[in-house]
Amino acid sequence: MLLLSALLGKQGPRDLIALQSHRAALEQRRNQLAADNAAFRIRIAKLRSDDRYIERLIRRELGYARSDELVYKFADEDGHQTPSR
């Protein structure tokens, strides 16, 4: 009975395997979050210091253009307009 309890009860090998699997998933998630954090830090640094990066974002996300440029807008399949240069 003691052997059965040790093998199948709480804190037995089955729970150890489940905890190891959960730990591996958490480590993978931690690594992904660290990579995302590093990418955000790079983007923040660019936003603070890189004028060309900011200009590209404004052009792409807000559709701005210089005064000497022409912007053509085409409708997507679902009816949304997208700027094209």
All heavy atoms as an XYZ file, in Angstrom:
691
protein
N       0.820     -1.188      0.000
C       0.000      0.000      0.000
C       0.869      1.260      0.000
O       0.553      2.230     -0.673
C      -0.915     -0.040      1.228
C      -1.960      1.007      1.194
S      -3.031      0.729     -0.196
C      -4.569      0.996      0.550
N       1.949      1.211      0.759
C       2.871      2.338      0.823
C       3.510      2.592     -0.546
O       3.645      3.736     -0.974
C       3.943      2.076      1.884
C       4.949      3.192      2.095
C       4.262      4.455      2.582
C       6.000      2.755      3.097
N       3.884      1.541     -1.226
C       4.482      1.659     -2.554
C       3.481      2.239     -3.549
O       3.824      3.129     -4.340
C       4.966      0.284     -3.029
C       5.655      0.256     -4.386
C       6.907      1.111     -4.365
C       5.994     -1.168     -4.757
N       2.259      1.757     -3.515
C       1.212      2.280     -4.385
C       0.944      3.748     -4.100
O       0.795      4.556     -5.026
C      -0.080      1.486     -4.169
C      -0.547      0.661     -5.357
C      -1.574     -0.328     -4.956
C      -0.919      1.497     -6.506
N       0.900      4.115     -2.858
C       0.678      5.507     -2.476
C       1.828      6.391     -2.951
O       1.614      7.512     -3.408
C       0.530      5.606     -0.959
O       0.399      6.948     -0.585
N       3.052      5.886     -2.859
C       4.219      6.660     -3.291
C       4.227      6.856     -4.803
O       4.612      7.918     -5.301
C       5.499      5.969     -2.840
N       3.797      5.857     -5.551
C       3.812      5.941     -7.011
C       2.638      6.728     -7.572
O       2.782      7.481     -8.530
C       3.841      4.548     -7.623
C       5.144      3.762     -7.429
C       4.987      2.363     -7.989
C       6.312      4.472     -8.067
N       1.459      6.578     -6.996
C       0.257      7.173     -7.564
C      -0.280      8.354     -6.766
O      -1.152      9.071     -7.245
C      -0.839      6.112     -7.689
C      -0.484      4.909     -8.580
C      -1.606      3.888     -8.552
C      -0.179      5.351     -9.992
N       0.198      8.573     -5.584
C      -0.307      9.651     -4.742
C       0.268     10.999     -5.120
O       0.980     11.166     -6.110
N      -0.091     11.983     -4.314
C       0.424     13.331     -4.529
C       1.934     13.338     -4.389
O       2.499     12.609     -3.590
C      -0.191     14.311     -3.530
C      -1.632     14.635     -3.814
C      -2.104     15.722     -2.890
C      -3.539     16.076     -3.209
N      -4.007     17.183     -2.406
N       2.568     14.176     -5.171
C       4.018     14.341     -5.172
C       4.749     13.064     -5.588
O       5.881     12.830     -5.194
C       4.517     14.837     -3.811
C       3.953     16.181     -3.427
C       4.434     16.648     -2.072
O       5.061     15.911     -1.336
N       4.113     17.885     -1.742
N       4.097     12.291     -6.421
C       4.720     11.085     -6.952
C       5.335     11.360     -8.322
O       5.411     12.503     -8.775
N       5.796     10.327     -8.991
C       6.428     10.499    -10.302
C       5.509     11.142    -11.347
O       5.967     11.920    -12.183
C       6.793      9.083    -10.722
C       6.792      8.287     -9.483
C       5.857      8.953     -8.542
N       4.229     10.831    -11.274
C       3.285     11.407    -12.229
C       3.211     12.924    -12.073
O       3.242     13.662    -13.058
C       1.914     10.778    -12.012
C       0.870     11.210    -13.020
C      -0.443     10.571    -12.748
N      -0.850     10.930    -11.381
C      -1.905     10.464    -10.770
N      -2.659      9.568    -11.363
N      -2.231     10.847     -9.557
N       3.154     13.392    -10.848
C       3.131     14.835    -10.604
C       4.466     15.476    -10.965
O       4.505     16.618    -11.444
C       2.800     15.133     -9.140
C       1.329     14.906     -8.822
O       0.510     14.932     -9.758
O       1.010     14.698     -7.638
N       5.554     14.757    -10.745
C       6.870     15.273    -11.094
C       6.965     15.504    -12.607
O       7.451     16.548    -13.065
C       7.963     14.309    -10.644
C       9.396     14.711    -10.995
C       9.762     16.013    -10.312
C      10.357     13.604    -10.610
N       6.461     14.576    -13.389
C       6.474     14.716    -14.849
C       5.606     15.894    -15.273
O       5.984     16.684    -16.145
C       6.025     13.400    -15.514
C       7.072     12.312    -15.268
C       5.778     13.593    -17.001
C       6.618     10.927    -15.647
N       4.435     16.033    -14.653
C       3.550     17.155    -14.971
C       4.216     18.484    -14.618
O       4.131     19.459    -15.384
C       2.225     17.008    -14.235
N       4.891     18.536    -13.479
C       5.575     19.765    -13.080
C       6.740     20.093    -14.011
O       6.982     21.258    -14.323
C       6.075     19.654    -11.643
C       5.001     19.732    -10.556
C       5.612     19.427     -9.188
C       4.340     21.095    -10.553
N       7.451     19.089    -14.461
C       8.552     19.323    -15.395
C       8.028     19.862    -16.723
O       8.633     20.756    -17.325
C       9.359     18.037    -15.607
C      10.205     17.657    -14.422
C      10.853     16.289    -14.572
O      10.401     15.467    -15.359
N      11.911     16.066    -13.808
N       6.918     19.325    -17.171
C       6.305     19.801    -18.405
C       5.846     21.248    -18.248
O       6.056     22.087    -19.133
C       5.134     18.905    -18.776
O       4.435     19.436    -19.863
N       5.233     21.554    -17.118
C       4.778     22.917    -16.844
C       5.965     23.874    -16.749
O       5.905     25.000    -17.253
C       3.960     22.930    -15.553
C       3.342     24.248    -15.236
N       2.383     24.818    -16.027
C       3.569     25.119    -14.228
C       2.030     25.979    -15.515
N       2.743     26.177    -14.421
N       7.037     23.428    -16.144
C       8.241     24.245    -16.022
C       8.827     24.554    -17.403
O       9.218     25.693    -17.679
C       9.286     23.535    -15.171
C      10.567     24.317    -15.047
C      11.592     23.574    -14.243
N      12.847     24.300    -14.234
C      13.945     23.864    -13.688
N      13.963     22.694    -13.083
N      15.038     24.589    -13.724
N       8.868     23.567    -18.275
C       9.387     23.780    -19.626
C       8.531     24.797    -20.379
O       9.064     25.669    -21.081
C       9.439     22.456    -20.389
N       7.211     24.717    -20.217
C       6.322     25.673    -20.871
C       6.547     27.079    -20.319
O       6.566     28.061    -21.077
C       4.865     25.252    -20.688
N       6.724     27.187    -19.012
C       6.980     28.494    -18.401
C       8.320     29.074    -18.844
O       8.431     30.281    -19.088
C       6.940     28.389    -16.877
C       5.567     28.173    -16.254
C       5.702     27.967    -14.745
C       4.644     29.341    -16.546
N       9.332     28.228    -18.968
C      10.638     28.706    -19.434
C      10.555     29.202    -20.875
O      11.150     30.217    -21.229
C      11.691     27.613    -19.297
C      12.111     27.358    -17.871
C      13.069     26.190    -17.713
O      13.263     25.428    -18.693
O      13.620     26.040    -16.613
N       9.803     28.492    -21.703
C       9.628     28.909    -23.088
C       8.902     30.251    -23.142
O       9.281     31.145    -23.899
C       8.857     27.849    -23.866
C       8.678     28.180    -25.332
C       7.924     27.084    -26.076
O       7.368     26.176    -25.476
N       7.895     27.190    -27.380
N       7.881     30.408    -22.334
C       7.129     31.674    -22.271
C       8.039     32.799    -21.779
O       7.996     33.911    -22.301
C       5.922     31.503    -21.349
C       5.117     32.742    -21.150
C       4.249     33.048    -22.343
N       3.388     34.172    -22.002
C       3.140     35.159    -22.810
N       3.623     35.153    -24.030
N       2.379     36.152    -22.441
N       8.869     32.522    -20.768
C       9.798     33.517    -20.251
C      10.768     33.969    -21.333
O      11.032     35.168    -21.496
C      10.581     32.961    -19.067
C      11.574     33.968    -18.484
C      12.651     33.327    -17.657
N      13.431     32.421    -18.499
C      14.124     31.399    -18.026
N      14.122     31.128    -16.749
N      14.825     30.636    -18.833
N      11.290     33.023    -22.106
C      12.223     33.355    -23.179
C      11.546     34.201    -24.256
O      12.153     35.139    -24.783
C      12.817     32.088    -23.778
C      13.716     31.361    -22.796
O      14.203     31.937    -21.835
N      13.917     30.082    -23.028
N      10.301     33.875    -24.574
C       9.558     34.659    -25.567
C       9.321     36.076    -25.052
O       9.476     37.048    -25.798
C       8.231     33.985    -25.907
C       7.418     34.732    -26.943
C       8.134     34.849    -28.269
O       8.667     33.872    -28.772
N       8.173     36.032    -28.839
N       8.960     36.212    -23.790
C       8.743     37.534    -23.215
C      10.036     38.343    -23.165
O      10.030     39.558    -23.402
C       8.138     37.418    -21.816
C       6.687     36.947    -21.759
C       6.270     36.707    -20.310
C       5.764     37.952    -22.421
N      11.154     37.698    -22.886
C      12.448     38.388    -22.879
C      12.798     38.886    -24.275
O      13.296     40.006    -24.440
C      13.535     37.459    -22.338
N      12.519     38.077    -25.288
C      12.780     38.497    -26.669
C      11.870     39.660    -27.060
O      12.318     40.628    -27.698
C      12.584     37.324    -27.627
N      10.598     39.590    -26.675
C       9.673     40.690    -26.949
C      10.125     41.965    -26.247
O      10.075     43.056    -26.818
C       8.251     40.334    -26.493
C       7.614     39.249    -27.327
O       8.138     38.938    -28.423
O       6.591     38.696    -26.881
N      10.569     41.829    -25.013
C      11.043     42.965    -24.235
C      12.248     43.620    -24.906
O      12.341     44.843    -24.999
C      11.394     42.517    -22.815
C      11.539     43.669    -21.864
O      11.188     44.796    -22.177
N      12.071     43.383    -20.695
N      13.166     42.810    -25.405
C      14.344     43.343    -26.099
C      13.923     44.089    -27.364
O      14.456     45.169    -27.658
C      15.305     42.213    -26.430
N      12.963     43.544    -28.103
C      12.476     44.209    -29.316
C      11.812     45.541    -28.967
O      11.997     46.541    -29.674
C      11.505     43.298    -30.057
N      11.055     45.574    -27.877
C      10.422     46.826    -27.454
C      11.466     47.858    -27.033
O      11.317     49.043    -27.323
C       9.433     46.588    -26.313
C       8.146     45.947    -26.755
C       7.618     44.888    -26.030
C       7.460     46.377    -27.876
C       6.435     44.288    -26.422
C       6.276     45.786    -28.278
C       5.762     44.739    -27.546
N      12.515     47.411    -26.363
C      13.578     48.346    -25.965
C      14.250     48.969    -27.188
O      14.545     50.162    -27.202
C      14.609     47.644    -25.096
C      14.127     47.350    -23.704
C      15.249     46.708    -22.880
N      14.753     46.151    -21.658
C      14.556     46.863    -20.544
N      14.829     48.138    -20.521
N      14.097     46.271    -19.456
N      14.480     48.150    -28.210
C      15.077     48.664    -29.448
C      14.140     49.673    -30.107
O      14.563     50.747    -30.544
C      15.416     47.503    -30.403
C      16.561     46.674    -29.830
C      15.745     48.013    -31.794
C      16.804     45.375    -30.558
N      12.855     49.342    -30.149
C      11.881     50.255    -30.765
C      11.797     51.567    -29.985
O      11.727     52.649    -30.585
C      10.514     49.589    -30.832
C       9.524     50.398    -31.598
C       8.282     49.629    -31.912
N       7.460     50.458    -32.787
C       6.172     50.302    -32.943
N       5.557     49.316    -32.335
N       5.500     51.088    -33.726
N      11.831     51.502    -28.669
C      11.799     52.708    -27.837
C      13.025     53.573    -28.112
O      12.923     54.797    -28.262
C      11.698     52.342    -26.344
C      10.307     51.803    -26.027
C      12.011     53.551    -25.467
C      10.184     51.177    -24.654
N      14.180     52.935    -28.202
C      15.412     53.688    -28.482
C      15.321     54.374    -29.842
O      15.739     55.537    -29.992
C      16.617     52.760    -28.426
N      14.767     53.679    -30.839
C      14.607     54.283    -32.163
C      13.622     55.443    -32.122
O      13.832     56.467    -32.769
C      14.137     53.247    -33.177
C      15.207     52.281    -33.616
C      14.651     51.333    -34.653
C      15.688     50.359    -35.132
N      15.141     49.437    -36.138
N      12.540     55.286    -31.380
C      11.546     56.349    -31.282
C      12.131     57.589    -30.609
O      11.734     58.711    -30.913
C      10.308     55.865    -30.522
C       9.399     54.907    -31.273
C       8.361     54.307    -30.332
C       8.721     55.609    -32.434
N      13.060     57.395    -29.709
C      13.680     58.522    -29.001
C      14.755     59.218    -29.824
O      15.000     60.402    -29.630
C      14.284     58.042    -27.690
C      13.246     57.714    -26.658
C      13.876     57.357    -25.348
N      12.839     57.114    -24.342
C      13.020     56.416    -23.266
N      14.205     55.879    -23.001
N      12.042     56.246    -22.405
N      15.407     58.497    -30.746
C      16.586     59.088    -31.366
C      16.640     59.039    -32.891
O      17.407     59.785    -33.492
C      17.835     58.394    -30.822
O      17.823     57.034    -31.192
N      15.866     58.210    -33.542
C      15.986     58.013    -34.986
C      14.843     58.718    -35.733
O      13.730     58.214    -35.812
C      15.985     56.516    -35.294
C      16.361     56.201    -36.731
O      16.440     57.126    -37.549
O      16.575     55.010    -37.028
N      15.144     59.873    -36.291
C      14.123     60.653    -37.000
C      13.625     59.941    -38.257
O      12.448     60.037    -38.600
C      14.669     62.029    -37.367
C      14.888     62.904    -36.142
O      14.229     62.647    -35.115
O      15.713     63.832    -36.217
N      14.505     59.245    -38.945
C      14.081     58.529    -40.160
C      13.102     57.405    -39.818
O      12.156     57.145    -40.561
C      15.297     57.981    -40.892
C      16.146     59.108    -41.488
C      17.298     58.576    -42.230
N      16.777     57.899    -43.425
C      17.527     57.397    -44.374
N      18.834     57.486    -44.285
N      16.996     56.803    -45.403
N      13.322     56.731    -38.695
C      12.411     55.671    -38.248
C      11.037     56.261    -37.941
O      10.010     55.712    -38.350
C      12.986     54.968    -37.024
C      12.113     53.882    -36.459
C      11.992     52.659    -37.102
C      11.398     54.071    -35.282
C      11.189     51.660    -36.600
C      10.592     53.079    -34.765
C      10.495     51.874    -35.424
O       9.687     50.889    -34.922
N      11.020     57.393    -37.254
C       9.753     58.053    -36.925
C       9.036     58.477    -38.202
O       7.820     58.308    -38.334
C      10.001     59.261    -35.999
C      10.516     58.774    -34.642
C       8.723     60.079    -35.815
C      11.011     59.871    -33.740
N       9.783     59.012    -39.159
C       9.187     59.417    -40.428
C       8.556     58.223    -41.143
O       7.443     58.308    -41.670
C      10.239     60.067    -41.324
C       9.684     60.557    -42.639
C      10.744     61.163    -43.538
O      11.859     61.440    -43.070
O      10.446     61.343    -44.736
N       9.263     57.091    -41.169
C       8.708     55.887    -41.813
C       7.418     55.444    -41.126
O       6.451     55.058    -41.794
C       9.735     54.754    -41.784
C      10.788     54.859    -42.855
C      11.579     53.571    -42.997
N      12.117     53.048    -41.757
C      13.322     53.316    -41.271
N      14.135     54.110    -41.932
N      13.727     52.785    -40.142
N       7.389     55.500    -39.794
C       6.172     55.115    -39.068
C       5.013     56.045    -39.397
O       3.891     55.593    -39.624
C       6.437     55.141    -37.553
C       7.209     53.991    -36.970
C       7.417     54.200    -35.472
C       6.506     52.685    -37.202
N       5.291     57.350    -39.407
C       4.235     58.317    -39.708
C       3.707     58.094    -41.115
O       2.495     58.109    -41.352
C       4.767     59.752    -39.526
C       5.001     60.033    -38.041
C       3.808     60.774    -40.115
C       5.726     61.326    -37.761
N       4.598     57.873    -42.059
C       4.177     57.647    -43.441
C       3.346     56.367    -43.560
O       2.295     56.354    -44.215
C       5.393     57.544    -44.355
C       6.104     58.841    -44.554
C       7.462     58.576    -45.203
N       7.991     59.747    -45.822
C       7.701     60.165    -47.042
N       6.879     59.482    -47.775
N       8.222     61.262    -47.517
N       3.807     55.310    -42.930
C       3.131     54.015    -43.078
C       1.812     53.984    -42.317
O       0.791     53.557    -42.846
C       4.045     52.889    -42.599
C       3.420     51.505    -42.810
C       4.333     50.380    -42.410
N       4.625     50.467    -40.986
C       5.835     50.311    -40.452
N       6.856     50.055    -41.227
N       6.023     50.402    -39.165
N       1.821     54.436    -41.066
C       0.632     54.265    -40.236
C      -0.397     55.378    -40.403
O      -1.587     55.141    -40.243
C       1.055     54.141    -38.770
C       1.829     52.862    -38.505
C       2.232     52.694    -37.057
O       1.728     53.442    -36.200
O       3.056     51.803    -36.782
N       0.052     56.582    -40.714
C      -0.882     57.698    -40.834
C      -1.108     58.131    -42.282
O      -1.951     58.974    -42.553
C      -0.378     58.893    -40.010
C      -0.211     58.630    -38.517
C       0.368     59.852    -37.815
C      -1.526     58.225    -37.890
N      -0.318     57.583    -43.206
C      -0.499     57.890    -44.612
C      -0.009     59.269    -45.011
O      -0.459     59.817    -46.011
N       0.876     59.860    -44.232
C       1.390     61.192    -44.561
C       2.340     61.122    -45.746
O       2.959     60.111    -46.006
C       2.126     61.784    -43.373
C       1.228     62.377    -42.310
C      -0.106     62.016    -42.194
C       1.710     63.310    -41.409
C      -0.916     62.545    -41.222
C       0.892     63.844    -40.428
C      -0.412     63.465    -40.347
O      -1.211     63.998    -39.391
N       2.447     62.254    -46.438
C       3.363     62.359    -47.573
C       3.992     63.752    -47.551
O       3.456     64.679    -46.952
C       2.622     62.146    -48.876
N       5.114     63.871    -48.203
C       5.756     65.181    -48.332
C       4.960     66.021    -49.321
O       4.164     65.507    -50.110
C       7.198     65.018    -48.805
C       8.070     64.354    -47.783
C       9.510     64.358    -48.258
N      10.346     63.685    -47.272
C      11.250     62.782    -47.568
N      11.468     62.446    -48.818
N      11.958     62.214    -46.610
N       5.220     67.311    -49.314
C       4.459     68.214    -50.189
C       4.734     67.953    -51.664
O       3.888     68.228    -52.507
C       4.778     69.664    -49.829
O       6.168     69.908    -49.998
N       5.902     67.417    -52.010
C       6.230     67.167    -53.414
C       5.905     65.741    -53.861
O       6.269     65.338    -54.954
C       7.707     67.463    -53.670
C       8.628     66.584    -52.835
O       8.155     66.023    -51.830
O       9.820     66.475    -53.182
N       5.206     64.981    -53.037
C       4.881     63.596    -53.362
C       3.405     63.458    -53.708
O       2.560     64.225    -53.254
C       5.189     62.674    -52.178
C       6.651     62.546    -51.882
C       6.917     61.623    -50.699
O       6.084     61.554    -49.788
O       7.974     60.985    -50.728
N       3.112     62.440    -54.480
C       1.755     62.095    -54.846
C       1.421     60.751    -54.215
O       2.203     59.810    -54.304
C       1.666     61.962    -56.368
C       0.396     62.476    -57.006
C       0.363     63.972    -56.935
C       0.325     62.001    -58.421
N       0.276     60.632    -53.581
C      -0.127     59.385    -52.927
C      -1.354     58.839    -53.650
O      -2.359     59.532    -53.813
C      -0.450     59.618    -51.438
C      -0.935     58.324    -50.792
C       0.758     60.148    -50.706
N      -1.245     57.613    -54.097
C      -2.365     56.924    -54.734
C      -2.976     55.970    -53.719
O      -2.269     55.259    -53.032
C      -1.890     56.113    -55.948
C      -1.355     56.974    -57.062
C       0.010     57.190    -57.188
C      -2.217     57.553    -57.973
C       0.513     57.974    -58.209
C      -1.724     58.339    -59.004
C      -0.358     58.545    -59.114
O       0.131     59.313    -60.118
N      -4.299     55.962    -53.654
C      -4.990     55.063    -52.731
C      -5.835     54.093    -53.535
O      -6.649     54.494    -54.359
C      -5.852     55.837    -51.739
C      -5.047     56.692    -50.795
C      -5.913     57.296    -49.735
C      -5.037     58.112    -48.784
N      -5.797     58.616    -47.670
N      -5.616     52.800    -53.269
C      -6.364     51.741    -53.931
C      -7.241     51.044    -52.902
O      -6.835     50.847    -51.764
C      -5.413     50.724    -54.561
C      -4.521     51.325    -55.606
C      -3.232     51.729    -55.289
C      -4.965     51.504    -56.898
C      -2.407     52.289    -56.238
C      -4.151     52.059    -57.861
C      -2.862     52.463    -57.538
N      -8.421     50.627    -53.303
C      -9.320     49.910    -52.400
C      -8.918     48.446    -52.340
O      -8.631     47.827    -53.367
C     -10.753     50.037    -52.866
N      -8.886     47.895    -51.125
C      -8.641     46.469    -50.941
C      -9.881     45.682    -51.349
O     -10.918     46.243    -51.691
C      -8.328     46.155    -49.470
C      -6.943     46.590    -49.065
O      -6.130     46.895    -49.960
O      -6.681     46.632    -47.858
N      -9.773     44.361    -51.248
C     -10.909     43.499    -51.560
C     -12.087     43.766    -50.630
O     -13.241     43.664    -51.020
C     -10.494     42.037    -51.466
C      -9.470     41.641    -52.496
C      -8.935     40.247    -52.252
O      -9.411     39.570    -51.318
O      -8.049     39.835    -53.009
N     -11.789     44.125    -49.364
C     -12.855     44.362    -48.400
C     -13.275     45.833    -48.344
O     -14.028     46.236    -47.477
C     -12.460     43.861    -47.013
C     -11.162     44.474    -46.520
O     -10.532     45.232    -47.271
O     -10.784     44.184    -45.371
N     -12.767     46.661    -49.266
C     -13.217     48.039    -49.353
C     -12.339     49.053    -48.633
O     -12.565     50.233    -48.751
N     -11.341     48.617    -47.870
C     -10.465     49.552    -47.183
C      -9.464     50.139    -48.162
O      -8.988     49.476    -49.067
C      -9.700     48.842    -46.048
C     -10.578     48.432    -44.925
N     -10.938     47.123    -44.729
C     -11.194     49.148    -43.949
C     -11.722     47.048    -43.677
N     -11.895     48.259    -43.188
N      -9.149     51.408    -47.962
C      -8.188     52.061    -48.845
C      -6.793     51.934    -48.265
O      -6.582     52.064    -47.075
C      -8.540     53.542    -48.996
C      -9.778     53.769    -49.805
C     -10.017     55.249    -50.042
O      -9.327     56.082    -49.487
N     -11.002     55.559    -50.852
N      -5.831     51.661    -49.144
C      -4.433     51.577    -48.732
C      -3.611     52.520    -49.592
O      -3.795     52.559    -50.805
C      -3.890     50.146    -48.885
O      -4.060     49.735    -50.228
C      -4.603     49.173    -47.964
N      -2.718     53.286    -48.986
C      -1.888     54.182    -49.780
C      -0.820     53.411    -50.528
O      -0.320     52.395    -50.076
C      -1.260     55.113    -48.743
C      -1.316     54.370    -47.462
C      -2.492     53.438    -47.562
N      -0.483     53.897    -51.699
C       0.556     53.299    -52.503
C       1.414     54.415    -53.065
O       0.941     55.495    -53.363
C      -0.055     52.475    -53.630
O       0.955     51.985    -54.456
N       2.707     54.158    -53.222
C       3.603     55.172    -53.767
C       4.203     54.653    -55.036
O       4.572     53.596    -55.237
C       4.696     55.509    -52.760
C       4.093     56.200    -51.578
C       5.193     56.763    -50.688
N       4.540     57.420    -49.596
C       4.461     56.916    -48.376
N       5.028     55.793    -48.095
N       3.850     57.566    -47.441
